[in-house]
Amino acid sequence: MSITSDQVSGLAEAALAARPKSYVPYSGFETGAAVLTEVGTIHVGVLVENLVFGLAMCAERVALFSAIAQRSGKPIALAVAAPDTAGRRTYPCGSCLQVAVEFGGPDMEIIAVDPDTGDPETRTIEELAPGIPHRKDPGAGQL
C-alpha cells in the first residue's frame, strides 16, 4: 500500500517531534518513531535505554506496540528520526524490521527522516531486508 506525500510528511513530523522525549542517558542517540495505521491513526515511540543494554527498547517497536495495544488496525508505514549512523541515514534495526513485517507485511513503507533537515527517504521492508521471514497474512485477526 502506497501512502501519500502528506502522510509521509505527517509521519516525519511526528517522529521528529517525539525525538526529544527519548530516554537516552547512555548513548545520547535521540530517536523518535511514528506508525501510521490503515485507519489513519498515528502512534509515536521513543528510544528507551537501560543500564542493562539488552533491556533497551527501540523507538520503532515502542510505536508499533502502541498501535497494536490500541487495536488501531494494520500498520502501513513507519517513520524513524535519528542521527545518521556511520554517515548514512538510520533505518530500523533487524529486530524492528522483523516486528514491523509481522504486523504490516513486506510491503510496509519505512521512512528514514534526517533529523537536521526533516527530509524523508522511503523504502519498503522487502527492499531493506530481502527475503525477511513473514506471515502470508500479516496480523490476521489480531489488529
Beta strands, then each sheet from edge to edge (+ up, - down):
strand 1: 32-37
strand 2: 42-46
strand 3: 75-81
strand 4: 109-113
strand 5: 120-124
sheet 1: 2+ 1- 3+ 4+ 5-
end
